C-alpha cells in the first residue's frame, strides 16, 4: 500500500480517505490511517462494506470498545449500538456541542460511525478543534485556565437525548466528574481546551452563575467557524473522530426523514 489518498475537508480539521478497504487493512495501511486520524482528528472513508463484526474489528484497532451504559447494543453484536432517527422522531442524538462522556472520570478516546441510511440532505455532523481552541486563546486566558478544573455532569439535554432513543435502556443517567480545563492529549502531547457546553456545570471554586460568562465565552471562542468542519454523510461512509481533541454536534435538520448509523465508542 503506497501513500493514502487523503483529501482534507477544511483548514481546521477533517479528511476523507479514499481507496482503503477498512475491513482489510495491512499493517502499513493501518499505520497510515492511524497517523491521518491523529493529524486530521476526524477521518471519513466513503464506500465501505462493513458487516457488524468487521465494523467492530475496525474500532478495536484503535482500542478496546466501550459498552454504552444507556443504549441497548445491536442484538448479537455488543457493544455496537445504533443511532436511529425515523420520520416521526423529534430528537437527534448529540444535537449540542459536546465531547462524549466527559461526565465520567475517564472519557473515551474516539467515536466511530458507519452510515447505514442517510437522508437525501441534512443530518450532517459538525466538529470543532479543541487544540485550536486552546492555541488561539489570548495568553492571559491560557494562564488563567491552566490550573483550573471544572465539574462535568449529565444535563437535561443528555437525559432527554438518551431517553428519546428507541434502544434506550430506560436507566437513569448518572455520573459527574472533575476534569482539568486544559488537557494534554496523551498521544500528541498537545494541549486542548475542555469546557464542552453540553456537560460542563461550573468551574471548581466558582458557582454556576459565576462560571456561566466564562463558559459562554469559551464556547463561542471554541466553535468559531474557523475552528470547525462540517461533514455530509453518504450511505456506507465510515468515520472516526478523536474525542480527546474535538467537540461534535449532530445537526437535527431532517424532519420527516430517516437516518441510521452504527456506532462504536473506543476507550482510551
Ligand atoms: C454523536 O455521536 O453524538 C452523534 C453524531 C452524529 O450522529 O452525527
Boltz pocket constraint, residues with backbone or C-beta under 6 A from the ligand:
constraints:
  - pocket:
      binder: B
      contacts: [[A, 83], [A, 93], [A, 94], [A, 95], [A, 111], [A, 123], [A, 124], [A, 125], [A, 248], [A, 249], [A, 250], [A, 251], [A, 261]]
      max_distance: 6.0
